[in-house]
Structures are given as C-alpha cells and as structure tokens.
C-alpha cells in the first residue's frame, strides 16, 4: 500500500536559492530544530477537547486558509505557476499575520496548533481515501460532518459550517459533539493538505508521520509566514517590500519562538539577504542595502562557528556594494519587470521593448485568443497560429496513395498522368 502521507519540510522552504554548503558540519554543528518546550506546552493545552467554532473565529479561519494555500503553493513544481500564485498567497499570509497580532487571536491559534500536535502524535497507520481514513479513525465526527468523496477544501469547509450550526453548544448542540466535529475536520484537513503536496487525489493514504515540532505554536507559524513573504517579495524584485519583511523577521519581537532563534534559520538568511543587498544597491537604496548585508554577515559568522562555508553568499554582494562587480539583472516575470521599473532598476524604454510586449504576446498565445498584437520585430497573427484542435473523426481523409498523380511540368517527357490503380 502506498504510503504518501509524509509531512516533510519542503526543501525550498527557507531559501530556494541557497545551495548546499561546501563543507560538512563539524562537531557540534547546527541541526534543524527539534521538539521544544513550546511543543510540550502546546501539547498540554490540547488535552481537553476544543469546542470552538473554527471557521467562525477570524484568526483560526485565517490559519486554516493559510495552510491550504501553502499546500497548494508547495504542490506547484514549476517556477512560473508559483510566481503566478504569489499575488494570491501574499494576501492570505498577510491577513493571518494581521489577525494574530493581538494576544487573543494568537492564543486561539495556539490551541488549534496544539490540537494538531495531539492528532499527529496519536494517529497510527491507515489506508484508503481521506474520507475512509477519517471515518476509520474519527467515526463520530466524520458522520456528523457528512463527508463524501470527492472531497476538497471547499466541500470540507461547507460540511463543517453545516455541522457547526447543528452541533455547537451555543446553537443547542453538545460539547462532545462539537469536539468530535473539530477533531474530524482537523484530521481531514491535514489529509487534504498532504494529498495536495503529495501524489494527488485517488491514491491511498498511509501512516501519519507529520513532524509536530515543525510548527509548535502561533509565533512559529507567524515567523514561517513572514519568512515566506520575504522570499516571495525578493523573487518578485519587490526589494523595498522584501527589506520590510527582513526587518520584521529579524526583530526581537519576531524572534520569540525557539524555531526562529535556532542558528539554522539565521544561517539560512545569508543567501537571500545578500541577494537583497545587491538589488537594493541597484535601486539606489544604499542604507537599506548595507543593513541587508549586515544580516547576511551575521549568518556567515554563525555558519563559520559550525564549520560551514557561506563566504560566496556575502563576498559577491560586498563586491557589488563596493563597486568592484556589476550585478546582473534577470527578469523572467511581468511582476518582476513591474517592480524593477518602479524602483528605477530599468528604464521605461527597456521595459516597453523587452518585457511588456513580449509577455503580452506570450499571454495571448497561451490563452488561445484569436487576435493579433505587435511583437518587437514582426506582427504575429494568432488567428492562424492558435487553431482549435480537430478530432481524428472530423479530419478529412488523406489522399490515397493509389490515386492518379501528375507531375507539375506539362512539357516534360515525364509529364503524363499515371493510373496507379491499373498497375
């Protein structure tokens, strides 16, 4: 039976552009963070069942929404679709961070994450579709939810809202029934996220081996969201926005969780912070570029303590800021070009000639629109290039090889009609 429900940390979660270090870790080298006191504390919070209406609580609803969109983003394996999804993901993550700024909003999310840790630790191996697995492990809650295949995030949320209206204590239901609904919803949501990142619908679900220490509390997840927003802004050439998020995640307030304080994450900021320093320098923001370079240097110092070679991540931006090297400008998406134009990295003439017209032509061609646009070199008629696909049955039959054939030179000796069927 295929076991695909393995909630491993995505390889590109911290720094997609960070290559592997040249040297192996020395004795006492930093390792990814393990279980912390926050994890144990969160696990203790979930010993008593939670009857909160998840989707009626803004911060909790924003938490589940952010986890759904992150799962979909991780499932996109190509850079182009990921960049197309940036704009939507940014709004979702920013909304979660805003709603958990208050201690009350963060405390409710802490309880939900604690329930996740409890479910992840108490669930054993099972096989089948998400509904079959949930029905086997949480039969009462699954029955109250009325789940059925095909199951999606939208149908799961719709089922939860209906079940909450009937079973919440404030609506005449019981505490135990709402706890069962929450447990089944939480577990099924976890299965759907794993399916989104994994092999896709229709496959079997294996053992739940989620790393509960990865997200131990709300502060940890807020840091991960801020870290992702920083990397997204950097990839979009939104240099000033990336600097704002870099300042946030390196501030004392955002360094409260054990996850954020771990040396592994300080080292992981070396490469993106150095790249940001170069882009800020190109935009003429020298002061911000120096501050970003300082963050990269701190990561380098931390890496040197553990025998890791991170010098290339710092030396190149140092040369660029000192004028010894010229930074390259590579723009592969419309949003990147828009931000580069806004920051003055490229001028309007280059933007119009090399980026705007070319991507507009590509967009029209991909969508199959029957129109034409002016390319930088020639006029392209998409009415001829974007023809509809014709089925095999609708295609005209090919000419029979045993039909009469004639040459195209009427006066030549070979200019005669040959009846191949009579041969």
N, C-alpha and C positions, 0 to 999 in steps of 0.2 A: 504494500500500500504506500502510495506516495506521501511523503511527509514534507509539506512545504510551509507549514506554519512555523517559521523560524524568524523571530523579530530581531534581526541583527542590525547593528548600526550601519547605515549606508556609508560606503567608502568615501563619498564626496561630501559628507555632512559638514566637516569642519572647514576644509579648504580644498575645493576641487582642483585648484591649480598647484597644490603642494606635492612635489614628487617625493619619493621615499628618501630618507636621509642616506648619506653615503656611508656612514659608519654605523656599526651595530651598537646598541646601548651598552654602556659599561655597567659595572656592578653598582647596584642602587639606582639604575636608570628609571626614569618615569614610565609608568604604565597607565593605561586608561583607568579612570576612577572606578572603584568597586563599590560595594554596599557601604552606605554612610549611616551616621546617626539619624539623619533626616529620613532615610528609608525606613529604619526601625520605628521611628516616631510616627511616620505616616501609616505604617502597617498597624500600629496600635490604635490609631484613630478609626480604623475601619472594622474593628472587632464588633461594633454594634451596627446593625444594618441601617442604611441611609434611605429614608423615605422621601427625600427631596424630589420635587418635580424638576428633572434635569433641564428640559428644554424650555421651561418657564422661568428659569433663573438665567439672566443675561450672561454672566461670566461663565457659567457651566456650558450653556449653549454655544458660546463663542469658543470654548475649549474643544468641544467635540467637532465643531465646524473646522477649526484649525487643524485638528488631527486628520480629518477626512481629506482636506485639500493638500496637506503634506503627503499623505499616502498616494494621492493621485500624482503629485509632482514627482515623487520618487519613482513612480511607475513609468514616467516618460524617460526613455533611454537616450533620446537624441537631444542635442543642444537646442536645435531650432524650436521644436514644440515646447521645451522648457522655457525658453525665452518668451514665447508667445503667451505662456501661462503666468509669467512674472506679475503682470499688472493685476490680475485677479488674486493671486496668492498674497501679494503685499497688503491689499486692503483687509483681507481676512486676518492676517497675523497682527497688523496694527490695531485692529479692533479688539482682539484678545488682550493685547498688552494694555490698551486703554482701560478696558473693563476690569482688569486685575490690578490696577494701580492702587485701589483702596484696600485696606486690610480685610474688610468684609468680603469683597469679591475674591481675594486671594485665599481666604480661609475656606470658602465653599469649594474652590477648585482643589485645595489641598485634600479635602475629604474625598472628592471624586478620584483623585490620583491614588489616594490610599486604598480605595476600593479596587482600583486597577491592580495594584500590587497584591492585594489579597487574592483576587481572582487568578492572577498569573501564577501565584505560588500554590494554590490549592487545586488547580485543574490538571488532570492527567491526560494521557493519550486517548485520542478518539479519532474515528474516521468517518468520512461522509461529507455531504454538503454543509455549509454553515448552519442551515436550519436543522439538519439532522443531528449535528454535533450539539447545538444549543438545546435541542429537545432531549437529548440523552443526558446532558449534564444539569440543565435547569428546566425540568419539565413543566413545573407550575408557571414560572414566569413566561416561558415560551408559549404556553397555552393561553395565558392572559393577553399576551401580545398578539396572538393570532397570526404568527409568521407563516409565510409560504414562499416557495420558490416560484419564479426567480426573485431573489432578494437583492435590493440595492440600498444605498444610504437613504434615498428619498422614501422608499417604501418602509424602511425601518423607522424613520422619524415619524412618518404618518401613523404607523401602528402604535408607536409609543405615545403619541399625543392622545389617540383614542383610548388607550389603556389607562393613561394618567387621568383622564376625565372621569373614568368609571371607578378607579381603584384608589385614588389619592384620598387620604383621611379627611381633607377639607371638603371633598366632594361626596362624602358618605361612604367611602371605602375603608379599608383596614390598613393598619401599619404594615402587617406582614405581607399583604397582597402587593403593596407598593414596593416593598423591599424586594420581593420576588421579581416584579416587573423591571426594577432598576438593575438587578443582577443579570437577568437575561438580556436586557438591552445592552448593558456594558460589555458582556462577553461577546454577543453577536456583533457589536460594533468593532470589537477587537478582531474578530474573524474576518469581517469585511475589509478592514484596513490591511490585514495580512494578505488577503486574496488580491487586493488591488496592487500591492507591491510585488506579490509572488507571481504564480503562473497564470492566474486568471480564473474566470468562472468555469464551472463544470468539473473541476478537479476535486480530489478528496482532501480533507483536512487532517493533518497529522497532529502530533503532540504539540502542546502549547509550551514553547520554550522561550518565552519573552524574557528579556533582561530587565528585571524590575528595577535595577539600580540605575538604568539609563535616565529615567525621569522619576525622581523621587519626591518632588514637591513642586508647587507652583513657581517658586523662584527659579528652579532649574529649568522648567519649560519656558519661562519668560526669557531666560538667558539664551536658550536654544533658538527661540523665535527671533530675538534681536540679532543673534549671530547669523541666522539665515537672511534676515533683512539686510544686514551689512554686505554679505556676499552677493545678494541679488543686485543691490544698488551699485556695487563695484563692477559686476558683469555688465550692467546696463550703461556704464560710463557716467553714472549719476554720482560724480565724485564728491560733491558737497553733501549729498544725502548719505553716501557711504561714510563720510567723515563724521557726520552727526551720529550714526549708529555705532561707529567705532568708539566715539567718546562715551556713549552710554554704556556699552558692554564692558568697558574698562574702568568705569567709575566705581567708587566704593559701594554705592547703593546696589549696583547690579552684580557685585562680587560677593554677595552674601552666601550663596549656596556653595556647598562643598564641590559640586561639579564645576562651577566657574573658577574656583580658587585652585583647582588642580594644575600643576605645571604643564600638563599635556596640552591644555587649551591655550595657555599663554604662548607656548611654542608654536601652536597651530596658527596663530595670528601673524607670524613673521612674514610669510609669503604674501598674503593678501594686503597686509599693512604696507609692505614695501612697494607693491604694485600701486596701491592707492597714493603713496607719496609721489610716484612718478607722474600719475595722472593729474594730481593736484598741482604739480610743478608746471605741467603743460598748460593748465588753466590759469596760471599766474597766481595761484594761492600758495605762496611760499611759506607763510607761517603755518598754515594747516598741513602742508607737506612735511615740514620739519617735525611737527607733532606726530604725524603718522609714522615717520621714520623712527622716531623715538620708541614707539610701540614695537616696531619690527626689531629694533636693537635689544629691547628687553626680552623678546622671545629668543633672540640669538644667544644672549647671556644665559638664559635658562637652559637652552639646548647644550651649550658648552659645558655646563655643570654635569650633564649626563652623558658626555662623550658623543654628542651628535653634531654633524656638520651642517649648519644652516647658513654659512657665510654667503653663498650666492644670493640668498634672498635679501640680503642687506647691502652687499657690495654694489650691485647694479643700481639700485635707487640712490645710493650715495654718489656714484659717478654721475648720474643724471642731474641730481641737485647741484653738484659741483661744476657742471658744465663740461665734464670730461667725456660724456657719452650722450648720444641723442636718443630719446625714447621713440619707440615705434608706435604708430597709430594704426590699429587694425580694427575696423568696424564691420561687423557681419549682420547687423540687425537694424531695423528702422529706428528703434528706440535708442540704440547706441549712437547713431548719427544725430538724432534729435538732441540728445544731451551734449554731444561733442560740439554741435553748433551753438547751443545755449551757453556753454562755458567758454566759447571762443577758441576751442582747440582746432576747429576747421572753419573756413570762411563760407559764406553763403554760396559763392560760385562753385566751390568744390562739392558742397552738399547737394546743390541742384544737379550738377553734371554727373557725379559719380555714384550718388546714393539714391536720391529721391526718384529720378526717372527709371533707374534700373530696377529698384524694388517694386515700383508701381507696375512695371511691365510684368515682373515675375508673379505678382499677386493676381493680376488679371488673367494670366495664363493658367495659374493653378486653379482658379475658381471656374475656369471654362467659360468665361463671359465672351459673347460674340461681339467684340468691339475692337477698336484699334487704338494704339497710343504711339506717341513719338518716342522712339529709342534715341540713345545718344548718337547713333550712327545712321540708322535707317528706319523706315516706317514698317512696322510689323502688322500684318492683317491677321487678327486672331480668328476671324470668321473662317479662314482656310486652315489654320493650324489646330484649332480646337473643335474638331468634328466629333459628333456623337458616335458612340460605339454601336456598330451594327451587328446583330446576332448572325450566327452562321446560316440560319434558315432564311434570313432576309437578304443575304448576299446573292448577286447574280451568278449563275454558273459560269465556271471558267470555260474558255474556248476549248473544244475537243481537239485533241492532237491529230485526229483523223479527218479534219475538215480541209476544204480546199484552201490552199495557200498560194499567194502570188508574190513575186519579187517586186521591188519598187523601181526597177529600171526598165521601162517599157520597150526600149530599143535594143536591149542587150540580148545575146543568144539565149541566156537563161531566163529571159522574160517570157514566161509561159505559165499557164495555170495547170497545176498538177493535182489530179484527183487521187488523194491518198487512200480513199475508201475502196477504190477499184484495184489497188495493189494487193 
